[in-house]
């Protein structure tokens, strides 16, 4: 009688730094059901260490509260927290947050039969410890090349938040208005008070967002999205 080895014995484990194809990355990832997060960036496997509270967990929560409020007021957009995104054959990240326009409302992603995002979400947010993080280098390159229209990187330890927007294939830095507010070019009404966010003043962050949600631009955006319904 020939014994069959358990699957986890026959499929190699994912290791940080492995250079893999998308197919092999997914094969190994799926064979490790207890693995919380692994990413394929430019063909290299990255497996983050345990996440600290003040430098990642709490800022991540604040970003989700901000984006979740926008989603609730904007029919036709969807928020995802650490979803797997199949960008291309060398990149399958799990961004800290994505905000996308639903495919049926004219968005640029599609959902695969096995319920993964395929293509580039309109907005991606990453919480980075500092400027040396992969988020500002290999990930930024992959997101730009694949057409992620807006990309926010919050460098928590450096007390800096940068909002990039895609123009003619390059990322440019979004400038704040005279009140220090950043305004999305893709999601009208998605306003961010950067100083307030960096200070952890979420009440003010959400008050500024509410002002954006009441703007004529947001009203027109919602009406356009609803026309697809």
C-alpha positions in Angstrom: 0.0 0.0 0.0 1.4 3.4 -1.0 0.9 6.2 1.5 0.1 9.7 0.2 2.0 12.4 2.0 -0.1 15.3 3.5 -0.3 18.3 1.1 1.7 20.5 3.5 4.6 18.0 3.2 4.6 18.0 -0.6 4.2 21.7 -1.2 7.2 23.9 -0.1 6.4 26.5 2.6 6.5 30.2 1.7 9.6 31.8 2.9 10.4 35.5 3.1 12.5 36.5 0.1 11.4 33.6 -2.2 11.4 34.5 -5.9 8.2 32.9 -7.3 5.7 33.1 -10.1 2.2 34.2 -9.2 0.9 30.6 -9.7 3.5 29.1 -7.3 3.0 31.9 -4.8 -0.7 31.2 -4.6 -0.1 27.4 -4.5 2.1 27.7 -1.5 0.0 30.4 0.2 -3.1 28.3 -0.1 -1.3 25.3 1.4 -0.7 27.4 4.6 -4.2 28.2 5.9 -2.8 29.6 9.2 -0.7 32.2 7.5 -2.2 35.6 8.0 -0.4 37.7 5.4 2.1 37.3 2.6 2.6 39.4 -0.5 4.3 38.9 -3.9 5.9 42.2 -4.9 7.9 42.3 -8.1 8.2 38.5 -8.0 9.6 38.5 -4.4 7.8 37.1 -1.4 7.4 39.5 1.6 6.0 38.2 4.9 5.6 41.1 7.5 6.6 40.7 11.1 4.2 41.1 14.0 2.5 44.5 13.9 2.8 47.1 16.7 -0.2 49.0 17.9 0.8 52.7 17.8 3.0 52.4 14.7 0.5 50.3 12.7 -2.6 48.9 14.3 -4.1 52.2 15.5 -3.2 54.3 12.4 -4.7 51.5 10.3 -7.9 51.7 12.3 -8.1 55.5 11.8 -7.7 55.1 8.0 -10.5 52.5 8.0 -12.8 54.7 10.0 -12.2 57.6 7.5 -12.7 55.4 4.4 -15.6 53.5 5.9 -17.4 56.8 6.5 -16.9 57.7 2.9 -18.1 54.3 1.7 -21.3 54.5 3.8 -22.2 57.8 2.1 -21.2 56.9 -1.5 -23.3 54.2 -3.2 -21.2 52.5 -5.8 -17.8 52.4 -4.1 -16.4 49.6 -1.9 -13.8 49.5 0.9 -11.6 46.5 1.4 -9.2 45.8 4.4 -6.1 43.9 3.5 -7.7 42.1 0.4 -5.6 40.0 -1.9 -5.1 42.0 -5.2 -4.0 40.2 -8.3 -2.2 43.1 -10.0 -0.1 41.2 -12.6 2.0 38.1 -13.0 4.7 39.4 -10.5 2.5 41.2 -8.0 -0.1 40.0 -5.5 -0.1 42.5 -2.6 -2.5 42.7 0.4 -2.7 46.5 0.8 -3.8 47.8 4.2 -6.8 49.4 2.6 -8.3 49.7 -0.9 -11.2 51.9 -2.1 -12.6 51.0 -5.4 -15.5 51.9 -7.7 -17.6 48.8 -8.2 -17.1 47.1 -11.6 -20.8 47.5 -12.4 -20.5 51.2 -11.7 -17.7 51.6 -14.2 -14.7 50.8 -12.0 -11.4 49.4 -13.3 -11.2 46.2 -11.3 -13.0 42.9 -11.6 -13.8 40.3 -9.1 -12.6 36.8 -10.0 -14.7 33.7 -9.8 -12.8 32.8 -6.6 -13.6 36.3 -5.2 -10.3 38.1 -5.5 -9.7 41.6 -6.8 -8.1 41.5 -10.3 -6.6 44.7 -11.7 -5.8 48.0 -10.0 -8.1 49.5 -7.4 -8.7 53.2 -7.8 -7.2 54.0 -4.4 -4.7 52.1 -2.2 -3.5 53.0 1.3 -0.4 51.6 3.0 0.7 52.2 6.6 4.5 52.3 6.5 6.8 52.5 9.5 9.2 54.9 7.8 10.6 56.0 4.4 12.7 52.9 4.1 9.7 50.7 3.8 8.9 48.7 0.7 5.7 50.7 0.4 7.6 53.7 -1.0 9.8 51.7 -3.3 8.9 48.3 -4.9 5.2 48.6 -4.1 4.9 52.1 -5.4 6.6 51.1 -8.6 4.2 48.1 -9.1 1.1 50.2 -8.2 2.1 53.0 -10.7 2.9 50.6 -13.5 -0.5 48.8 -13.1 -2.5 52.0 -13.0 -3.6 52.5 -9.4 -4.9 56.0 -9.7 -4.2 57.2 -6.2 -1.8 55.9 -3.6 -1.5 57.1 0.0 1.5 56.2 2.1 1.4 57.1 5.8 5.0 57.0 7.3 4.0 56.8 10.9 7.4 57.1 12.6 8.3 60.0 10.3 4.9 61.8 11.0 4.4 62.2 7.3 1.6 61.3 4.9 2.0 61.4 1.1 -0.9 61.2 -1.4 0.2 60.3 -4.9 -2.0 60.6 -8.0 -1.4 59.1 -11.4 -0.8 61.5 -14.3 0.5 60.3 -17.7 1.9 57.1 -16.2 3.8 58.9 -13.3 3.0 59.5 -9.7 2.8 63.1 -8.6 2.3 64.3 -5.1 -1.2 65.8 -4.3 -1.0 69.3 -2.9 -3.1 70.4 0.0 -5.5 73.3 -0.3 -5.1 76.6 1.7 -6.7 74.9 4.7 -4.3 72.0 4.7 -6.8 69.6 3.3 -6.1 66.9 0.7 -8.9 66.2 -1.8 -9.1 63.1 -3.9 -9.2 63.6 -7.6 -10.8 60.2 -8.2 -13.3 60.1 -5.3 -15.0 63.6 -5.1 -15.7 64.5 -1.5 -13.0 62.3 0.0 -11.2 65.0 2.0 -8.4 64.5 4.5 -7.2 66.9 7.1 -3.6 65.6 7.3 -2.5 67.6 10.4 -5.6 66.4 12.2 -4.9 62.8 11.3 -1.3 62.9 12.3 -2.3 64.3 15.6 -4.9 61.5 16.1 -7.8 64.0 16.2 -10.3 61.7 14.5 -13.3 63.9 15.4 -11.8 66.7 13.3 -10.8 64.2 10.5 -14.4 63.1 10.2 -15.8 66.6 10.5 -13.6 67.6 7.5 -14.8 64.5 5.6 -18.4 65.4 6.3 -17.8 68.8 4.7 -16.5 67.0 1.6 -19.5 64.7 1.6 -21.8 67.7 1.5 -19.9 69.3 -1.5 -21.6 69.6 -4.9 -18.8 67.5 -6.4 -19.7 64.5 -4.1 -23.4 64.9 -4.8 -22.7 64.8 -8.6 -20.4 61.8 -8.2 -23.1 59.8 -6.3 -25.7 60.7 -8.9 -23.3 59.4 -11.7 -22.6 56.2 -9.8 -26.3 55.7 -9.2 -27.0 56.0 -12.9 -25.4 52.6 -13.3 -27.8 50.9 -10.9 
